[in-house]
Amino acid sequence: RRAPRLAGSMILVVHAASQIVLLRPLLVTDETAAYRTPSPALAYLDPGERVAHGCPLSFACDLGRPGTYPDLRMSWIERRGWLELFPFAGVQHGLRYVYNTSPEGLDTVLVFAGGRALRELDDASALRLLAASAVDVVLIGRAVDPAARELVRLRARLPSIGGELWIYEIREPAEEVRLAVRVRSGDTRRVLVEILHPDFDPVRDVFLPGREAAVETAAGGEAIVRSESWEALRVATSSRGATLLVSGRAWLPLYRATVDGAPARTLQANMGQLAVPVPAGEHEVEIWVDRRPFHAALAVALAGAVGLVAIALAGGARGHAHGSPCQTPEPVGESVGSAGRRATGSV
């Protein structure tokens, strides 16, 4: 009662300390030596290449096969991920991963569907899907099936924890940015069927889901990346007619685009890739992440926090002005009754 703020703070400190002490045995820890040595696989990959790793996608890789690891500690999976360049390790070296969906579920349905499809497809179909998704290199835990070997070239075969790492280069992937030569469209449910069709050329063709079924011949042309960062892309295009600029990036609703400074639409192409319609001629296309909604939400959150502090300070000031709320005045009725009894006794 005398120091409620201090008591409340001490309760929080004791609670946090107890959580650290009691729950620490449940936290997976490991020695750092296994993570300080760069992965040997980096010698066979170029910075900036677009990579698909089979293990997180459950494609040609098994993370939990009995007897794979020396013992049952979960740290072996972390070590394997670091050695084999799982996405959490490879991005630190400039590699970019396709179908590396966020755990918060922020990616589109098509991106999730593409990643899910890789679990069910045979090797040849999976590699065709990855080629259409502008993947340069695929890392898997075994050799590809003989029927699919013409689609890839083996770069390296490396020992790993409990197995091997096979690094394959896809022979004819789609360019990271390209102008479509043939634009197919149709029902969203047919997107995988269209991409895996033998007539679909991942270098020249693109499929737009959620539209009336049609096949249109576009102008094609040249697309040159002028600058690129994690959240922005600037491309110079040149074409004889209207066409579609297709990027290897995954489409998200927070992407914005302009063509020569004028706002342009962003579309989903193939399995959730980002596309922008461009007219004939030479143009400058800019794509970036719009952070204005985040900044507005942050400003509202900060204003709310400031408001709460102001309310707390104002409440404390009023409490001091009117005295301590813990002091209870003596009831008036009891004082009057006592005074009456004292007066009666004196008579």
C-alpha positions as CSV (number, residue, x, y, z in Angstrom):
1,R,0.0,0.0,0.0
2,R,2.8,2.4,0.7
3,A,4.7,1.9,-2.6
4,P,2.5,0.1,-5.2
5,R,4.6,1.1,-8.2
6,L,7.8,-0.3,-6.7
7,A,6.0,-3.5,-5.6
8,G,4.5,-4.0,-9.1
9,S,8.0,-3.5,-10.7
10,M,9.5,-6.0,-8.3
11,I,6.8,-8.6,-9.2
12,L,7.6,-8.2,-12.9
13,V,11.3,-8.6,-12.2
14,V,10.8,-11.7,-10.2
15,H,8.5,-13.2,-12.8
16,A,11.0,-12.6,-15.6
17,A,13.9,-14.0,-13.6
18,S,11.9,-17.1,-12.8
19,Q,11.0,-17.7,-16.5
20,I,14.7,-17.4,-17.5
21,V,15.8,-19.8,-14.8
22,L,13.0,-22.4,-15.0
23,L,12.6,-22.4,-18.8
24,R,16.2,-22.2,-19.9
25,P,16.6,-26.0,-20.0
26,L,13.9,-26.1,-22.7
27,L,15.8,-23.6,-25.0
28,V,17.8,-25.4,-27.7
29,T,21.4,-24.1,-27.6
30,D,24.6,-25.2,-29.4
31,E,28.2,-24.4,-29.6
32,T,29.0,-21.5,-32.1
33,A,32.0,-23.2,-33.7
34,A,29.8,-25.2,-36.1
35,Y,28.3,-21.9,-37.4
36,R,31.5,-19.8,-37.7
37,T,32.9,-21.8,-40.7
38,P,31.3,-20.8,-44.1
39,S,29.5,-23.5,-45.9
40,P,31.6,-25.3,-48.6
41,A,28.6,-25.0,-50.9
42,L,29.2,-21.3,-51.3
43,A,32.1,-22.1,-53.6
44,Y,29.6,-23.4,-56.2
45,L,27.0,-20.6,-55.9
46,D,27.2,-17.0,-57.2
47,P,25.9,-14.1,-55.0
48,G,22.5,-13.0,-56.2
49,E,21.5,-16.3,-57.7
50,R,18.0,-17.4,-57.2
51,V,17.9,-20.7,-55.2
52,A,15.4,-23.3,-54.2
53,H,16.3,-25.6,-51.4
54,G,14.5,-28.9,-51.4
55,C,14.6,-29.6,-47.6
56,P,12.4,-26.7,-46.4
57,L,10.1,-27.5,-49.4
58,S,10.0,-31.3,-48.7
59,F,11.3,-31.9,-52.3
60,A,14.0,-34.5,-52.8
61,C,15.1,-34.2,-49.1
62,D,14.2,-35.8,-45.8
63,L,14.9,-33.9,-42.6
64,G,13.6,-36.5,-40.1
65,R,14.7,-39.9,-41.4
66,P,15.6,-42.2,-38.4
67,G,19.4,-42.6,-38.1
68,T,20.1,-39.4,-40.1
69,Y,21.8,-37.6,-37.1
70,P,24.3,-38.8,-34.5
71,D,21.8,-38.3,-31.7
72,L,18.3,-36.9,-31.0
73,R,19.3,-33.3,-30.3
74,M,17.5,-30.7,-32.5
75,S,20.7,-28.8,-32.9
76,W,21.8,-31.2,-35.6
77,I,19.0,-29.9,-37.9
78,E,20.3,-26.3,-37.3
79,R,23.8,-27.4,-38.1
80,R,22.7,-29.2,-41.2
81,G,20.7,-26.1,-42.3
82,W,23.8,-23.9,-41.8
83,L,26.0,-26.4,-43.7
84,E,23.6,-26.9,-46.6
85,L,22.6,-23.2,-46.9
86,F,18.9,-23.4,-45.8
87,P,17.2,-20.0,-46.4
88,F,18.1,-18.7,-42.9
89,A,21.8,-19.2,-43.7
90,G,22.0,-18.5,-47.4
91,V,20.4,-15.0,-47.3
92,Q,23.3,-13.9,-45.2
93,H,25.5,-14.5,-48.3
94,G,23.3,-12.7,-50.8
95,L,21.4,-15.7,-52.1
96,R,17.7,-15.3,-52.8
97,Y,15.2,-18.2,-52.2
98,V,12.1,-19.0,-54.2
99,Y,9.0,-20.3,-52.3
100,N,10.6,-19.3,-49.0
101,T,7.2,-18.5,-47.5
102,S,6.9,-16.5,-44.3
103,P,5.8,-18.3,-41.1
104,E,3.3,-15.5,-40.5
105,G,1.4,-16.4,-43.7
106,L,2.0,-13.2,-45.5
107,D,2.5,-14.8,-48.9
108,T,-0.2,-15.3,-51.5
109,V,-2.2,-18.5,-52.0
110,L,-0.4,-19.1,-55.3
111,V,3.0,-19.0,-53.7
112,F,1.9,-21.4,-50.9
113,A,0.3,-23.6,-53.6
114,G,3.6,-23.7,-55.6
115,G,5.6,-24.7,-52.6
116,R,3.1,-27.3,-51.7
117,A,3.1,-28.7,-55.2
118,L,6.8,-29.4,-55.1
119,R,6.1,-32.1,-52.5
120,E,3.8,-34.0,-54.8
121,L,5.4,-33.6,-58.2
122,D,7.9,-35.9,-59.8
123,D,11.4,-34.5,-60.4
124,A,10.9,-33.5,-64.0
125,S,7.6,-31.6,-63.2
126,A,9.1,-30.0,-60.1
127,L,12.1,-28.8,-62.1
128,R,9.9,-27.3,-64.8
129,L,8.0,-25.4,-62.2
130,L,11.2,-24.1,-60.7
131,A,12.4,-23.1,-64.1
132,A,9.2,-21.1,-64.7
133,S,9.8,-19.4,-61.3
134,A,13.2,-18.1,-62.5
135,V,15.2,-20.5,-60.2
136,D,18.9,-20.7,-61.2
137,V,20.1,-23.4,-58.7
138,V,18.3,-26.2,-56.7
139,L,19.9,-27.8,-53.7
140,I,18.5,-31.3,-52.7
141,G,19.5,-34.3,-50.7
142,R,19.7,-36.9,-53.5
143,A,20.4,-37.3,-57.2
144,V,17.5,-36.3,-59.5
145,D,15.6,-39.0,-61.3
146,P,17.2,-40.2,-64.6
147,A,14.1,-38.9,-66.5
148,A,14.8,-35.3,-65.3
149,R,18.6,-35.2,-65.7
150,E,18.4,-33.4,-69.1
151,L,16.8,-30.4,-67.3
152,V,19.8,-29.8,-65.0
153,R,23.6,-29.8,-64.8
154,L,25.3,-31.1,-61.7
155,R,27.6,-28.5,-60.1
156,A,28.7,-30.3,-57.0
157,R,28.1,-33.3,-54.7
158,L,29.1,-32.6,-51.2
159,P,29.1,-34.6,-47.9
160,S,26.7,-33.3,-45.3
161,I,25.4,-34.3,-41.9
162,G,23.8,-37.7,-42.3
163,G,23.8,-37.6,-46.1
164,E,24.9,-35.6,-49.1
165,L,24.1,-32.3,-50.7
166,W,23.5,-32.2,-54.5
167,I,23.8,-28.8,-56.2
168,Y,22.1,-28.7,-59.6
169,E,22.0,-25.8,-62.1
170,I,18.8,-25.6,-64.0
171,R,19.6,-25.5,-67.7
172,E,17.0,-23.1,-69.1
173,P,15.3,-21.1,-66.4
174,A,13.3,-18.0,-67.0
175,E,15.1,-14.7,-66.6
176,E,14.7,-12.8,-63.4
177,V,13.1,-10.0,-65.4
178,R,11.7,-10.6,-68.8
179,L,9.1,-9.4,-71.3
180,A,6.6,-12.0,-72.2
181,V,6.3,-13.3,-75.8
182,R,3.1,-15.3,-75.2
183,V,0.5,-14.6,-72.5
184,R,-1.8,-17.3,-71.5
185,S,-4.7,-16.8,-69.1
186,G,-7.4,-18.9,-67.5
187,D,-9.0,-20.2,-64.4
188,T,-6.7,-20.0,-61.3
189,R,-7.2,-23.7,-60.7
190,R,-5.5,-24.5,-64.0
191,V,-2.3,-22.6,-63.3
192,L,-0.2,-25.6,-62.4
193,V,-1.6,-27.6,-65.4
194,E,-0.8,-24.7,-67.8
195,I,2.8,-24.2,-66.5
196,L,3.6,-28.0,-66.6
197,H,2.1,-28.4,-70.1
198,P,4.8,-29.4,-72.7
199,D,3.9,-26.4,-74.8
200,F,4.6,-23.9,-72.0
201,D,8.0,-22.3,-72.5
202,P,9.2,-20.8,-69.2
203,V,11.6,-18.4,-71.0
204,R,8.9,-16.9,-73.3
205,D,5.5,-17.8,-71.8
206,V,3.6,-16.5,-68.8
207,F,0.2,-17.5,-67.4
208,L,-2.2,-15.0,-65.8
209,P,-4.6,-16.7,-63.4
210,G,-8.1,-15.6,-62.7
211,R,-9.0,-14.4,-66.2
212,E,-10.9,-15.7,-69.2
213,A,-9.2,-18.5,-71.1
214,A,-7.1,-17.0,-73.9
215,V,-3.7,-17.1,-75.5
216,E,-2.3,-13.8,-76.8
217,T,0.9,-13.1,-78.6
218,A,2.8,-10.3,-76.9
219,A,5.7,-8.2,-78.4
220,G,8.5,-9.6,-76.2
221,G,11.5,-7.3,-76.2
222,E,14.4,-6.5,-73.9
223,A,14.4,-5.9,-70.2
224,I,17.5,-4.6,-68.4
225,V,17.8,-4.3,-64.6
226,R,19.1,-0.8,-63.8
227,S,19.1,-1.1,-60.0
228,E,17.9,-3.6,-57.5
229,S,17.6,-3.9,-53.7
230,W,15.5,-6.0,-51.3
231,E,12.5,-3.7,-51.6
232,A,12.9,-2.0,-55.0
233,L,13.6,-2.7,-58.6
234,R,14.2,-0.5,-61.6
235,V,14.1,-1.9,-65.1
236,A,14.5,-0.4,-68.6
237,T,12.2,-2.0,-71.2
238,S,12.2,-1.9,-75.0
239,S,9.5,-3.6,-77.1
240,R,7.7,-3.2,-80.4
241,G,4.3,-3.6,-78.9
242,A,2.4,-3.8,-75.6
243,T,3.7,-6.7,-73.4
244,L,4.1,-7.8,-69.8
245,L,7.1,-7.3,-67.6
246,V,7.5,-10.4,-65.4
247,S,9.8,-10.5,-62.4
248,G,11.0,-13.4,-60.3
249,R,9.8,-11.6,-57.2
250,A,6.7,-12.9,-55.4
251,W,3.7,-10.6,-55.8
252,L,2.5,-8.9,-52.7
253,P,-0.3,-6.3,-52.3
254,L,2.2,-3.7,-50.8
255,Y,4.2,-3.5,-54.1
256,R,3.7,-0.4,-56.2
257,A,4.8,0.2,-59.7
258,T,5.2,3.1,-62.2
259,V,6.0,3.3,-65.9
260,D,7.8,6.4,-66.7
261,G,6.6,7.9,-63.4
262,A,2.9,7.1,-64.1
263,P,1.1,4.6,-61.7
264,A,0.8,1.1,-63.2
265,R,-1.0,-2.0,-62.1
266,T,0.8,-5.0,-60.6
267,L,-0.5,-8.5,-61.5
268,Q,0.1,-12.0,-60.3
269,A,1.6,-14.2,-63.0
270,N,2.4,-18.0,-62.9
271,M,2.6,-19.2,-59.3
272,G,2.4,-15.7,-57.7
273,Q,5.2,-13.9,-59.6
274,L,5.1,-10.1,-59.9
275,A,4.1,-8.7,-63.3
276,V,3.5,-5.2,-64.7
277,P,1.9,-4.3,-68.1
278,V,4.1,-2.0,-70.2
279,P,3.2,-0.3,-73.5
280,A,5.3,-0.3,-76.7
281,G,8.5,1.6,-76.9
282,E,11.3,2.3,-74.4
283,H,10.2,2.8,-70.8
284,E,11.5,3.0,-67.3
285,V,9.6,0.7,-64.8
286,E,10.0,1.1,-61.1
287,I,8.7,-1.3,-58.5
288,W,9.0,-0.8,-54.8
289,V,7.5,-1.7,-51.5
290,D,5.0,0.9,-50.2
291,R,5.8,1.5,-46.5
292,R,3.3,4.3,-46.0
293,P,0.6,2.0,-44.4
294,F,3.2,0.8,-42.0
295,H,4.4,4.3,-41.2
296,A,0.8,5.4,-40.6
297,A,0.1,2.5,-38.3
298,L,3.3,3.2,-36.4
299,A,2.4,6.8,-36.0
300,V,-1.1,5.8,-34.6
301,A,0.6,3.3,-32.2
302,L,3.1,5.9,-31.0
303,A,0.2,8.5,-30.5
304,G,-1.7,5.9,-28.5
305,A,1.4,5.2,-26.3
306,V,1.9,8.9,-25.7
307,G,-1.7,9.3,-24.8
308,L,-1.5,6.5,-22.3
309,V,1.5,8.1,-20.6
310,A,-0.3,11.4,-20.5
311,I,-3.4,9.8,-18.9
312,A,-1.2,8.1,-16.3
313,L,0.7,11.3,-15.4
314,A,-2.6,13.3,-15.2
315,G,-4.1,10.7,-13.0
316,G,-1.1,10.8,-10.7
317,A,-1.2,14.6,-10.5
318,R,-4.8,14.6,-9.5
319,G,-4.2,12.0,-6.9
320,H,-1.5,14.0,-5.2
321,A,-3.7,17.2,-5.3
322,H,-6.6,15.5,-3.4
323,G,-4.5,13.6,-0.9
324,S,-3.6,9.9,-0.8
325,P,-6.5,7.7,-1.8
326,C,-5.4,5.2,0.9
327,Q,-6.3,7.5,3.8
328,T,-9.9,6.8,4.8
329,P,-11.6,9.6,6.7
330,E,-13.5,8.8,9.9
331,P,-17.2,8.3,9.3
332,V,-19.3,11.3,10.4
333,G,-22.1,9.3,11.9
334,E,-19.8,7.5,14.3
335,S,-18.2,10.7,15.5
336,V,-21.6,12.3,16.2
337,G,-22.8,9.3,18.0
338,S,-19.7,9.2,20.1
339,A,-20.0,12.8,21.0
340,G,-23.7,12.3,22.0
341,R,-22.7,9.5,24.3
342,R,-20.0,11.5,25.9
343,A,-22.4,14.4,26.4
344,T,-25.0,12.2,28.0
345,G,-22.6,10.7,30.4
346,S,-21.5,14.1,31.7
347,V,-25.0,15.0,32.6
